[in-house]
Amino acid sequence: MEFESFSEFLAMGRHGFYVWLSYGLTAIILVYNLLVPVLQRRRLIKEQAQRLRREKTDAPSA
């Protein structure tokens, strides 16, 4: 498919809004799906480290 100008390319034959909105939402969802597990892993590691420190300080000396 060829376009006469860049503005026609962006308009996509009057379907541009739908097309670019779809691309944008897809990109947002992909980034979200990549970032959420990384952030959850960091939070879990931080929580485990805090729990370990707390258990070491709360443990009675034998």
N, CA, C and O atoms as CSV, one atom per row, in Angstrom:
chain,resi,resn,atom,element,x,y,z
A,1,MET,N,N,0.845,-1.169,0.000
A,1,MET,CA,C,0.000,0.000,0.000
A,1,MET,C,C,0.893,1.236,0.000
A,1,MET,O,O,1.751,1.390,0.869
A,2,GLU,N,N,0.692,2.090,-0.951
A,2,GLU,CA,C,1.480,3.312,-1.049
A,2,GLU,C,C,0.627,4.507,-0.679
A,2,GLU,O,O,-0.580,4.528,-0.921
A,3,PHE,N,N,1.264,5.488,-0.096
A,3,PHE,CA,C,0.586,6.718,0.291
A,3,PHE,C,C,1.245,7.877,-0.429
A,3,PHE,O,O,2.449,7.859,-0.682
A,4,GLU,N,N,0.453,8.882,-0.757
A,4,GLU,CA,C,0.946,10.056,-1.467
A,4,GLU,C,C,1.767,10.962,-0.562
A,4,GLU,O,O,2.681,11.643,-1.026
A,5,SER,N,N,1.446,10.972,0.725
A,5,SER,CA,C,2.161,11.845,1.656
A,5,SER,C,C,2.184,11.190,3.037
A,5,SER,O,O,1.499,10.202,3.303
A,6,PHE,N,N,3.001,11.785,3.894
A,6,PHE,CA,C,3.100,11.267,5.254
A,6,PHE,C,C,1.781,11.455,6.000
A,6,PHE,O,O,1.402,10.605,6.807
A,7,SER,N,N,1.085,12.552,5.740
A,7,SER,CA,C,-0.203,12.776,6.415
A,7,SER,C,C,-1.233,11.733,5.985
A,7,SER,O,O,-2.069,11.327,6.793
A,8,GLU,N,N,-1.187,11.298,4.732
A,8,GLU,CA,C,-2.075,10.215,4.295
A,8,GLU,C,C,-1.704,8.908,4.979
A,8,GLU,O,O,-2.571,8.104,5.323
A,9,PHE,N,N,-0.403,8.706,5.172
A,9,PHE,CA,C,0.054,7.512,5.885
A,9,PHE,C,C,-0.496,7.515,7.310
A,9,PHE,O,O,-0.983,6.493,7.794
A,10,LEU,N,N,-0.415,8.663,7.979
A,10,LEU,CA,C,-0.925,8.751,9.347
A,10,LEU,C,C,-2.440,8.593,9.399
A,10,LEU,O,O,-2.973,8.020,10.349
A,11,ALA,N,N,-3.132,9.096,8.384
A,11,ALA,CA,C,-4.592,9.002,8.351
A,11,ALA,C,C,-5.056,7.589,8.013
A,11,ALA,O,O,-6.165,7.201,8.382
A,12,MET,N,N,-4.232,6.824,7.324
A,12,MET,CA,C,-4.540,5.436,6.962
A,12,MET,C,C,-5.922,5.310,6.320
A,12,MET,O,O,-6.695,4.417,6.666
A,13,GLY,N,N,-6.218,6.192,5.401
A,13,GLY,CA,C,-7.518,6.114,4.732
A,13,GLY,C,C,-8.675,6.270,5.697
A,13,GLY,O,O,-9.651,5.524,5.619
A,14,ARG,N,N,-8.583,7.218,6.596
A,14,ARG,CA,C,-9.577,7.530,7.630
A,14,ARG,C,C,-9.678,6.460,8.715
A,14,ARG,O,O,-10.592,6.507,9.538
A,15,HIS,N,N,-8.782,5.524,8.731
A,15,HIS,CA,C,-8.754,4.518,9.798
A,15,HIS,C,C,-7.588,4.766,10.749
A,15,HIS,O,O,-7.319,3.953,11.634
A,16,GLY,N,N,-6.903,5.881,10.566
A,16,GLY,CA,C,-5.702,6.182,11.340
A,16,GLY,C,C,-5.916,6.187,12.836
A,16,GLY,O,O,-5.095,5.650,13.581
A,17,PHE,N,N,-7.004,6.784,13.289
A,17,PHE,CA,C,-7.251,6.844,14.733
A,17,PHE,C,C,-7.300,5.439,15.323
A,17,PHE,O,O,-6.652,5.167,16.334
A,18,TYR,N,N,-8.055,4.558,14.705
A,18,TYR,CA,C,-8.175,3.186,15.193
A,18,TYR,C,C,-6.832,2.456,15.115
A,18,TYR,O,O,-6.428,1.777,16.059
A,19,VAL,N,N,-6.148,2.605,13.982
A,19,VAL,CA,C,-4.875,1.904,13.776
A,19,VAL,C,C,-3.842,2.351,14.800
A,19,VAL,O,O,-3.227,1.513,15.459
A,20,TRP,N,N,-3.640,3.670,14.945
A,20,TRP,CA,C,-2.610,4.166,15.849
A,20,TRP,C,C,-2.997,3.965,17.305
A,20,TRP,O,O,-2.128,3.748,18.150
A,21,LEU,N,N,-4.285,4.034,17.611
A,21,LEU,CA,C,-4.729,3.729,18.967
A,21,LEU,C,C,-4.438,2.263,19.302
A,21,LEU,O,O,-4.008,1.951,20.413
A,22,SER,N,N,-4.668,1.384,18.357
A,22,SER,CA,C,-4.387,-0.043,18.560
A,22,SER,C,C,-2.899,-0.289,18.776
A,22,SER,O,O,-2.509,-1.041,19.670
A,23,TYR,N,N,-2.069,0.351,17.951
A,23,TYR,CA,C,-0.618,0.222,18.133
A,23,TYR,C,C,-0.194,0.765,19.495
A,23,TYR,O,O,0.614,0.147,20.187
A,24,GLY,N,N,-0.730,1.903,19.873
A,24,GLY,CA,C,-0.368,2.504,21.154
A,24,GLY,C,C,-0.765,1.636,22.333
A,24,GLY,O,O,0.033,1.416,23.244
A,25,LEU,N,N,-1.996,1.141,22.321
A,25,LEU,CA,C,-2.446,0.276,23.412
A,25,LEU,C,C,-1.643,-1.017,23.477
A,25,LEU,O,O,-1.323,-1.503,24.562
A,26,THR,N,N,-1.322,-1.566,22.322
A,26,THR,CA,C,-0.504,-2.779,22.288
A,26,THR,C,C,0.861,-2.520,22.899
A,26,THR,O,O,1.354,-3.333,23.682
A,27,ALA,N,N,1.474,-1.402,22.552
A,27,ALA,CA,C,2.790,-1.063,23.102
A,27,ALA,C,C,2.712,-0.881,24.616
A,27,ALA,O,O,3.581,-1.357,25.346
A,28,ILE,N,N,1.676,-0.196,25.085
A,28,ILE,CA,C,1.515,0.017,26.527
A,28,ILE,C,C,1.342,-1.313,27.255
A,28,ILE,O,O,1.943,-1.525,28.309
A,29,ILE,N,N,0.535,-2.198,26.710
A,29,ILE,CA,C,0.302,-3.501,27.341
A,29,ILE,C,C,1.574,-4.345,27.348
A,29,ILE,O,O,1.863,-5.015,28.339
A,30,LEU,N,N,2.334,-4.319,26.258
A,30,LEU,CA,C,3.591,-5.074,26.212
A,30,LEU,C,C,4.588,-4.554,27.242
A,30,LEU,O,O,5.224,-5.344,27.938
A,31,VAL,N,N,4.729,-3.244,27.347
A,31,VAL,CA,C,5.644,-2.664,28.335
A,31,VAL,C,C,5.182,-3.028,29.742
A,31,VAL,O,O,5.999,-3.384,30.591
A,32,TYR,N,N,3.884,-2.942,29.991
A,32,TYR,CA,C,3.331,-3.309,31.293
A,32,TYR,C,C,3.646,-4.767,31.618
A,32,TYR,O,O,4.071,-5.084,32.729
A,33,ASN,N,N,3.434,-5.650,30.643
A,33,ASN,CA,C,3.684,-7.077,30.863
A,33,ASN,C,C,5.160,-7.381,31.079
A,33,ASN,O,O,5.493,-8.390,31.699
A,34,LEU,N,N,6.032,-6.544,30.590
A,34,LEU,CA,C,7.460,-6.733,30.823
A,34,LEU,C,C,7.899,-6.149,32.163
A,34,LEU,O,O,8.753,-6.726,32.837
A,35,LEU,N,N,7.329,-5.020,32.552
A,35,LEU,CA,C,7.770,-4.340,33.767
A,35,LEU,C,C,7.197,-4.922,35.050
A,35,LEU,O,O,7.899,-4.980,36.059
A,36,VAL,N,N,5.963,-5.348,35.040
A,36,VAL,CA,C,5.317,-5.808,36.271
A,36,VAL,C,C,6.069,-6.976,36.919
A,36,VAL,O,O,6.311,-6.915,38.125
A,37,PRO,N,N,6.449,-8.024,36.205
A,37,PRO,CA,C,7.192,-9.105,36.864
A,37,PRO,C,C,8.539,-8.646,37.433
A,37,PRO,O,O,8.956,-9.118,38.491
A,38,VAL,N,N,9.211,-7.744,36.746
A,38,VAL,CA,C,10.492,-7.231,37.243
A,38,VAL,C,C,10.276,-6.468,38.543
A,38,VAL,O,O,11.012,-6.665,39.510
A,39,LEU,N,N,9.276,-5.604,38.571
A,39,LEU,CA,C,8.998,-4.826,39.777
A,39,LEU,C,C,8.530,-5.722,40.920
A,39,LEU,O,O,8.896,-5.489,42.072
A,40,GLN,N,N,7.731,-6.736,40.622
A,40,GLN,CA,C,7.283,-7.664,41.663
A,40,GLN,C,C,8.460,-8.454,42.228
A,40,GLN,O,O,8.525,-8.698,43.433
A,41,ARG,N,N,9.378,-8.850,41.370
A,41,ARG,CA,C,10.552,-9.598,41.827
A,41,ARG,C,C,11.403,-8.736,42.755
A,41,ARG,O,O,11.857,-9.200,43.801
A,42,ARG,N,N,11.617,-7.479,42.366
A,42,ARG,CA,C,12.392,-6.569,43.219
A,42,ARG,C,C,11.724,-6.397,44.575
A,42,ARG,O,O,12.389,-6.425,45.611
A,43,ARG,N,N,10.395,-6.218,44.565
A,43,ARG,CA,C,9.672,-6.039,45.820
A,43,ARG,C,C,9.770,-7.296,46.686
A,43,ARG,O,O,9.953,-7.198,47.899
A,44,LEU,N,N,9.650,-8.475,46.069
A,44,LEU,CA,C,9.737,-9.727,46.813
A,44,LEU,C,C,11.121,-9.898,47.441
A,44,LEU,O,O,11.230,-10.298,48.600
A,45,ILE,N,N,12.167,-9.600,46.687
A,45,ILE,CA,C,13.527,-9.716,47.219
A,45,ILE,C,C,13.721,-8.756,48.385
A,45,ILE,O,O,14.323,-9.116,49.397
A,46,LYS,N,N,13.211,-7.534,48.243
A,46,LYS,CA,C,13.324,-6.547,49.315
A,46,LYS,C,C,12.573,-7.012,50.557
A,46,LYS,O,O,13.086,-6.899,51.670
A,47,GLU,N,N,11.367,-7.532,50.378
A,47,GLU,CA,C,10.579,-8.018,51.514
A,47,GLU,C,C,11.263,-9.195,52.196
A,47,GLU,O,O,11.269,-9.279,53.424
A,48,GLN,N,N,11.835,-10.100,51.419
A,48,GLN,CA,C,12.525,-11.254,51.999
A,48,GLN,C,C,13.759,-10.811,52.782
A,48,GLN,O,O,14.046,-11.357,53.847
A,49,ALA,N,N,14.485,-9.830,52.261
A,49,ALA,CA,C,15.660,-9.321,52.968
A,49,ALA,C,C,15.250,-8.663,54.280
A,49,ALA,O,O,15.913,-8.853,55.299
A,50,GLN,N,N,14.165,-7.892,54.267
A,50,GLN,CA,C,13.673,-7.274,55.497
A,50,GLN,C,C,13.236,-8.329,56.500
A,50,GLN,O,O,13.523,-8.210,57.691
A,51,ARG,N,N,12.545,-9.359,56.029
A,51,ARG,CA,C,12.093,-10.432,56.913
A,51,ARG,C,C,13.290,-11.161,57.528
A,51,ARG,O,O,13.277,-11.490,58.714
A,52,LEU,N,N,14.314,-11.408,56.727
A,52,LEU,CA,C,15.506,-12.090,57.228
A,52,LEU,C,C,16.212,-11.246,58.283
A,52,LEU,O,O,16.634,-11.769,59.315
A,53,ARG,N,N,16.344,-9.941,58.030
A,53,ARG,CA,C,16.973,-9.060,59.022
A,53,ARG,C,C,16.148,-9.022,60.310
A,53,ARG,O,O,16.703,-9.049,61.409
A,54,ARG,N,N,14.827,-8.960,60.169
A,54,ARG,CA,C,13.953,-8.909,61.335
A,54,ARG,C,C,14.063,-10.203,62.147
A,54,ARG,O,O,14.093,-10.162,63.376
A,55,GLU,N,N,14.122,-11.343,61.467
A,55,GLU,CA,C,14.236,-12.620,62.168
A,55,GLU,C,C,15.575,-12.740,62.879
A,55,GLU,O,O,15.651,-13.321,63.962
A,56,LYS,N,N,16.631,-12.200,62.285
A,56,LYS,CA,C,17.944,-12.253,62.934
A,56,LYS,C,C,17.969,-11.395,64.191
A,56,LYS,O,O,18.560,-11.792,65.196
A,57,THR,N,N,17.339,-10.231,64.150
A,57,THR,CA,C,17.360,-9.346,65.318
A,57,THR,C,C,16.368,-9.789,66.384
A,57,THR,O,O,16.593,-9.532,67.567
A,58,ASP,N,N,15.284,-10.443,66.003
A,58,ASP,CA,C,14.271,-10.884,66.961
A,58,ASP,C,C,14.608,-12.230,67.596
A,58,ASP,O,O,14.031,-12.583,68.624
A,59,ALA,N,N,15.515,-12.973,67.012
A,59,ALA,CA,C,15.844,-14.303,67.526
A,59,ALA,C,C,16.563,-14.161,68.871
A,59,ALA,O,O,17.474,-13.346,69.010
A,60,PRO,N,N,16.146,-14.963,69.861
A,60,PRO,CA,C,16.816,-14.904,71.165
A,60,PRO,C,C,18.234,-15.469,71.070
A,60,PRO,O,O,18.491,-16.424,70.337
A,61,SER,N,N,19.127,-14.871,71.809
A,61,SER,CA,C,20.516,-15.349,71.820
A,61,SER,C,C,20.590,-16.632,72.625
A,61,SER,O,O,20.074,-16.704,73.740
A,62,ALA,N,N,21.231,-17.639,72.063
A,62,ALA,CA,C,21.299,-18.934,72.738
A,62,ALA,C,C,22.597,-19.108,73.455
A,62,ALA,O,O,22.823,-20.144,74.079
